[in-house]
Amino acid sequence: MEINSQLIIDRLSQRMDLDRAYLFKYQFLGQDHYHLLLALKHVSGLSPKVLKPIVELCLMDQKNISFELVPIAEMLSKVKVGSLYYSYASLPENTIYQASSKKNPPLQAKELKSVLEIADEYYQKLLPISAGFLQGAETFGQQGNYQRAVFMLHQSMENHLRFLQLMIDGKANNVHHVNNRIKSLNEHFSMLRESIVGKDEEEKKRFRLLDSAFDAVKQNKDLEISAFDASWLYEHCKFVLYTIEQLYLSFMEGLKAGHEKLLAIAEQKVANKNVEVAVGNLAAKDAALSNATASQFHAFPWPERYETDILHVLAQIRQENNPEQMMLLNYYVSDAHGKGLFHFPPQENEKAEIYLAVIKKKIGHYHFRKIVYGGVTAIVAFMSTDFLATKLDLGSRFSHTIWNESVVVYRRPSYKPTYSVSPINWHDTLFKTSISWTRNSKLMQDLLGVFAFEGLASPQLAVLFLNQLTSIGLYSYLYLRIGYAPMNVTIADLVDWTCICDKKVKEFFTARGDVEEILNAELLKQMKGRVYELPSQLAQLDMDYFRSKAREITDFFVDLCDRSIKYMEVKSEGKLNEVI
């Protein structure tokens, strides 16, 4: 949809004292919605309610745009307390107007990162609570106690709506009636009320039973609710919870993208101001500054044409994370290759890729990160000192390998570890991984058998099965081959992580055509219970294409995993000269 934002601002700025204006897009029920946020100056003198008709007039010919007015002080206050909603709205790319004296966005990259972490923490706490109430509703429903069942549904929906208020205000009140909560949210999501409370009077009346059930239980009274009404409310409640979660995920994805942009801008500013310090020991630079930067890191023979960018990335990681130790697990460059910590063939690359394990005393939500600077891409896994100490003491093959055979590129002078390093028990490792692979390989074969079923005629369902097949194969390979997968990462990130041993998986998911590129994007998508609309290019494909792809994926991962099992069999027998 084409929106004339300049025309909107020209009209509004003539009629009210605007401090800032933001126009942003979000997804709701699979459709794009546009929302105009108008932040008023302190000296406006008129309340938002009085100005509302003026805004409606200015937007008369701009269809499908909702709006809200808020004093700038109130908006900034909510941003500062961690509002996901206002933080996303105030991103630079959403700004269509700001007073001449206002130069900077309300939040910088580090603050946005904190907002993301807080929102995710709330979300992770929310899910099991609401799920528990839903389970309670099912239990009471099976017993025929529909009043209690609907009360449980009320609690589940209240929990999700409370989370939505946290998204917006950074805090939530103790209002228990869901109708009142929805009414307070209507200013921010104008389509929410109609979608939740019902389309006609009969549905609205049925929806009000949620608050009625809550009041009845609170007052220890009886309320007559039919099985049909309880069943409808159960299905409708599940729909509402899903809708709110999708709304949250839409804002999270938008804020993550905005965070990455701000981070890149901040990094570029640092690079521009401190280029002499960041680049390393190039002869063309001032020797004193170059030596000062290079001395932070242990000597390593980086190829000359990549050294500047690599040292910049290392300096950035050290500055942002204050690590105890940074270890190089593997790298790929055009004129050199890794030392064989994890076996892989040398390969020509236009750019350099380095794979690092970063050890910190404590790590936050992010366990994995990809950093791109110049001609270098760094894939970084973060681990805590406690995690590493525990794993080394247990004889973890991954921790044992990276600790003893990686290249230490940085160590804090005060970091002097004295960990107890137990040897790897290859026999025990083989036993555990063989059990896991026996189970997972059967799952893969069972999924492959589904594709042989003639009744499978839905491309959407076929892609969902392929996604699960890919996920099972990838996690199996990481467990068998490497012994470690970073937490809280996407499937695509895990594909990058496999490159610490070789690029077989990365190359397998490198598309050889447009259709395969679209399909691979679906296969590496993190579903988490969501079903996305299938791209039209895939929806038109014959089912034989998906059957062939299922066989290809299964054969690929089965071969990799069987080789990994064979490798551990060799290790457990003590034949150390044999490799995969």
N, C-alpha and C positions, 0 to 999 in steps of 0.2 A: 504494500500500500504506500502511495506517495503522499508525503505530508509536507506542507509548506511551512517549515518551522520559522523561517524569517518573517513571513507574513503574520504568523501568530504573535511573534515577539513585537513586531511593529505596532500591532493593535494594542497589545497589553501594556507596553511601556508608556503609551500615551495616556493610559487610564489609571495606572496604579504604580506605586513605588516598588519596583522589583529589585531584589538584591541578587537573586540567581534564579534561573529556570532550567529545569532538566526534563528531557523527553526520553523515556526509556521503554524498551520492549521486553516482554516476558511471555512465557508459554502457559496457557491454561486450557486444559482439555484438548490438547493437540492443536490449538490455534494461537496465533500471535496476537497479543493485545498491547496497545500503546497507552501510556499514562504520562500525563503532564504534571510535574511537580513544580509549583510556584512558591518560592521562598521570599517572603515580604520583608522589607526593611523595618528596623525598629521604630522608625518615625512615621510609619504608614498612617497610623491614627484610625484606621478602619478595621473592623474585625473581618476575618475570613468569610463569615456568613453574609455580611453586607456586600462583599466583593464577588460572591459566587455568581449572581445574575450577570455581572459584567463579563466574567470569563465565559459564561455560556453564550453570550452574544458574540464574543470574539471567535468562538469555536463553532459558530452556527454552520458554516460551510465546510468544516473539517470533520468528516465522519469517523465514528468509532474511536474517538480519543476520550478517555476518562481523565479527570484532573482532580487535584486537591491543592489547597492553599495552606501554608504553614508559616508562622513567623520564623525568620532565619535563626534566631537564638534557640528556639525549640528544636528545629531540625538539627542544628549542629550539636546540641546537647544529646540528642538521641544517637547521632553518629558516634559521639565520644563514648557512650556507654555500650557500644557494640551492636547497634541495629543493623542487621543484614540488609533490610529493605532500603533504608536511607543511605547506607554505604554504597550499595549497588547503584541507586539512583544518582548519587553525586559523583560517579566516576567521570573523568574528563571527557570520555567519548559521548556521554549522555548530556553534557552541558551545552545548552543552546543560547544561554545568555548569562552574563555576570557583570556586576557593576565594575567600572574601570579600575577601582582601587583593589578589587579582589583578584589576586593572581594565582593562588595555589588551590588545589583541591582540598577538601576538609581532611582527608586521610592520605597518608603516604603508604608505600608498599608494606613496610613492616607492620603498620597498624592494621592494614587490610588483612594481612596474614593472621593477626590475632583475632579479628572478627570471624574469619573462616574457621579457625580452630574452635572458637567458642560455639559457633553455630553447629558445627559438626558434633561437638560434645553434647549439646542439648539434644540433637537429633538421635544420637546413639542411645541416650537415656530414654527418649520418648518411645522408641519402637517396642521394647519389651513390655513397657507399662500398658500401652494401648492393646498390644497383643494379648496380654493377660486378661484385660477386661473383656475382650472379644471372646476369649476362651470361656470366661465366666458366663457370658451371655449364652453361649452354646449349651453349657452345662445346665443352667436354669431352664432354658428352652426345652431341653430333652426331658426335664422333670415336669414340664407343664406350668412352671411358675413364671408366667410371662411378665409380670410386674417387675420381678427381680431381674429378669433377662433384659428388659428395656432399660432398667436402671444402670445395668452394666454397660449397655450401649451408650447411654448418656455419659458415663464416666470416660469411656474411650474417646468419644467425640469431643468432650470438654478438654481432655488432655491434648488432643491435636489442635484444637482451636486456641488453647492457651499457648501452645508452641508457636502458632502463627502470630499471636500477639507479641511473643518474645522476639520473633523475627523483625517485627516492625518497631516496637518501642524499646527493645533491649531489656524489658522487664514485663511482668504480667501481674494483673490484679487477681482478686479472689472472687470474681463474679462467677457464679455457678450455672446460671441459666444459659443454655447454648444460644437461644434466640437473642439474648442481650449481647452476647459475645459477637455473634454474626453481625448484628446491627452496628457495633462499634468498629468492625472491620470493613464495613461497606464503603467508607470514604476512600479506602486504599484499593479495594478490589470490588468495583461496582457490580461485576457479574457474579460475585460469590453468593450473594443472598438468594438470587433466583435459582442458582444451580443446586444449592444445599437444602433450602427449606421446602422445595417442591414447586411443581409447575402449575398445578391447579389447586382449588380450594380443598379438595379431598386429600391431596397429598400434604398440603400445609397443615391441615387438621391432624393428620396422622403424625407428622413431624413434631407437633406440639406435645405429643404424648411423651417425648423424651423428658422435657422439663416437668411434665405432670408426674411421671414416674419418680423423678428425683424428689419432688415435693412430697409425694406420698410416702416414700421411704423415710424421708427426713422427719415427717410428722407422724410416722408410725400408723399410716392409714392404708386402706385397701383401695386399689384401683383396678377396674375391670379392663383388661386388654385382650383382644382376640388373638388367636394363633396367627391369623392372616396378617394383622397389623404388626405383630412382633416379627414375623418373617420378613415383611417388607422393610421394616426399620433396620433389621440385621443386614440385609443386602445393601440398603441405602447407606448405612453407616460405613460399610466396607468401601463403598464408592467414594464417600466423603474423605475418609482417611487417605485413600489412594490419591485423590485429587489434591489434598493439602501437601502430601509428600512430593508430588510432581511439581507443585508450585514452588516448594522449597528448593528442589533440585534445579529448577530453572534459574532461580536467583543465585544459587551456589555456582552453577556453571558460568553464569555471566560475571559474577564477582571474581571467580578464579581467573577468567580470561583478562579482566581488568587488572587484577593483581599482577599477572605476568607482564602486562604492558608497562605498568608503573615500575615494576622491578627492573625491566629492561632499560627504561629511561633513567632510573636511579643509577644503575650499573654503568650506563654510558657516561653519566655526569661524573661519576667517580673516576672512570677511566680517563676522561678528558682532563680532569684536574690533576690526576696522579699518574699520568702516562709514563713518566720517567721511572717511577717507583714500581709500577705494575708490570712493565714489559720484561724485566729480567736483564741478563747480561749480554745484550747485543753490543757489538763493537761500535756501532754508529751512535749509541747513546752515551750520555755522560757516565764515565767509569764508576764514580763514587755511588751514584744513584743506582746503577745497574747492579753493582756488587751488593748493595744494601738489600735489594729485593731478592736476588738469587740466594743470598746467605740464609734466608728464612727457610729454605728447602734443601734437603739433602741432594747431593750431586747425582744427576742422572743424565745419560747421553741423549737428550732429546734431539731429534732432527732439527737442524738450524732454522728451516723455514717455518716450523711450528712452535719453536721455543717461546717466542714472545707471547702468543695466545695461550699456551699451556701454563706458563708462569702466571699470567693474569688470572686464569681460572683458579689455579691453586691459591693465589693470594686472596681472591674473592671468597673461596670456601673457608679459608682460615679466618678471614675478617668477620664473616657473617656467623660462623658457627663456634669459634673459639674451641677447636677440637684438642684432644689429647694427642691424637696420632692420626695421620693420613697414610693409607697404604695403596699402592698401585697393584691392581689385580691383573690387568691386561691392557693392551693398547693395540690399535690398528692405525698405521700410517702408510704412506705410499712407498717410503724407502727404508722402512725398518718394521720390525714386528716384535711382539712380546717374547719373554724369556721361556715361555712354555709352562707357566704356573698351572694353567689349564690348557690342555692340548688344543691346538687349532693350526690350520695351514696358513702361511703368510699370504697376504692378498693385497692387491693394489687398491688404494683409496685416494680420492681427490682431497679428502679432509681427514683430519686426525680424530680418533675416538679414544678416550681414556676411560678406564673403569676403576673406580676407587671405593674403598671402604673407609669411612670416617668414624673414628672412635671418640665419643663424647661421654662426659660424666652422666649427663641426662639428655634424653632426646624428647622432643615434643611429639606432635601428631605426625609430622612428616618423617617417614622412614626411608624415603627414596626421592631422588630429585634428578632432573636432567637440566644441565646448564650448557648453553650454546654461546660461544664468544668467538668472533672471527672465524677461523677455519677449524675450530676445535669444539667437539661435543663431549661433555663429561657426564658419565652415568655414575651416580653416587648413591651408595647405600649407607645409612647411618645406623650405628650400633652403640649401645651404652657399654661402659666399662664393666658394669655388673653382668650384663648379658654375656660379654666375651669371657669374663673370668669363669662364669658358671659353665659355659659350653666347653671351654678348654679343660676344665676339671673333669668334665664328663667324657672327654675324648671325642668331641664332635669333629667329624672329618672336615666339614667346611671351616670351622674356626681354627682347627689344627693346621689346615693347609694355608689359609691366608696369614696366620700368625708366623709360621715358620718359613714360608716360601715366597711371600709377597715382597715387594720393594717398598720400604718405608721412605716416603718422600718428605714427610714432616713429622717431627715429634716435639712436643712442648718440653722445654728443658726440665721442668719440674716433674714431668711424667716419667716415673721409674718403676714400671710394673714388675711384680714378682709373682706372677700367676703360676698356679700349679697346672702343669700341662701333662695330662694323661695321654698315653698312646691310643691310637685308634684301634678299637676292637673290630676288625674287619669281619670276623665270623658273626658277631652279634649284629653288626650293621647289615650284612648280607641277609641274615634271617629276617630282620624287621622289614627291610625294603622288599624282599621277595614276597612277603605276605601282602604288603601294600600293592605291589605290582600285579599279583595274582587277582586281587579284588578289582583293581582299576582296569586291567586289560579285559576282564570279563564284562565290565560295564561298557567299555568301548565296543566290544564285539556285539553286545546286546543292542547298543544304539545302531551299529552298522546293520544288524538284523532288522531293525525297524524300517530302514530305508529299502529293504528288499520286499517289504509288505506292499502289495498292490493298492491297498486302501489309502496309502499316504499320497495325497494329491494336492496338498497345500504348500506352496513355496514358502509362506510365512513360517509354517511349522517345521519345514525342512531346514530353514536357516537357523531357527531356534535350536534344533537338534545338532546342527553343525557347530553352533557356538558352544554348546555343552561338550561336544566331542573334542573341540579344540581346547577348552578349558581343562578337561580331564587329562588329555594328553600332555599339555604344557606343564601342569602342576606335577604330574607323575615324573616327567623328565627332569624337572628341577629337583625333585626329591631324590631321584635315583642318581642323577649325574653330579649335582652340586651339593645337595643336602641342605639348601637354604633358599627361601623365597622371601623377599622383603614384604613387610606388612603394608596394608592400606594402599595398594598400587593397582593400576589398571592392568588388563590382560596385555595391552600393547607395551606397557612398561616391563612386564615380565619377559616379553619377547626380547626387549633390549637387554635385560639382565642375563639372558642365556649366553650373550656374547662374551661373558667372562671366560667361557670355555671355548666356544667356536661360534661361527656364524651360520651354522646349518639351519637353525630355526628361523633366523632373520631372513635368510635367502629363500627359505620355503614360502614365507609370507610376503615376498617381494613380487608384486603383480607383473604378469606378462601381458596384460591387456586391460582395457577400461572396465569390462565386466568383472574380471577377477579382482581388480582394485576395489570396486564397490563391495564385492562379496567379502573380501578380506577385512574391510572396515567393519562389516557386520559381525564377522567371526571374532574380532578382537575387541568388540564392544562389551563393556561391563554391564550385564543385564540387571542383576540385583532384583529380580522379580518383576522388572519392567518389560513390556513388549512394545517395541518401536514400530512405527509404520514402515513397511518394507519398500525400499526404493523401486520405482516402476521398472527399472532395467532388470531387476531380479524377479519381480512378480511375473514377468513374461516368459521366463526360462522354462524349458522342459524339465520334468522331474528327473530324467536320466542324467542331466548335468549335475544335480545335487547328489544323486547316488554315486556318480563317479568321483565327486569331490569328497564324499564321506569315505569311500574306499582309499583315496589318496591320503587323506589326513590320518586315517587309522594305520595304514601301512607305514607311513612316515614315522609316527611316534612309537609304534610297536618296535620298529627296527632300532630306533635310538635307545629306547628303554631296555630292549633285550641286550644290546651292546653294553649298556651301563651295568646290567646285572652280571654279564660275563666278565666285565672288568673287575667287579667286586669279588667274583668267584676266584679270579686270578690272585687278587690281593689276599684273600682269606687263605689261599693255599701257599702264600709266601713267594709266588713267582713274580717278583717285582720288576723283572725285565720285560714283561708283557704288558701291552697297553691296548686300548680300544682300537 
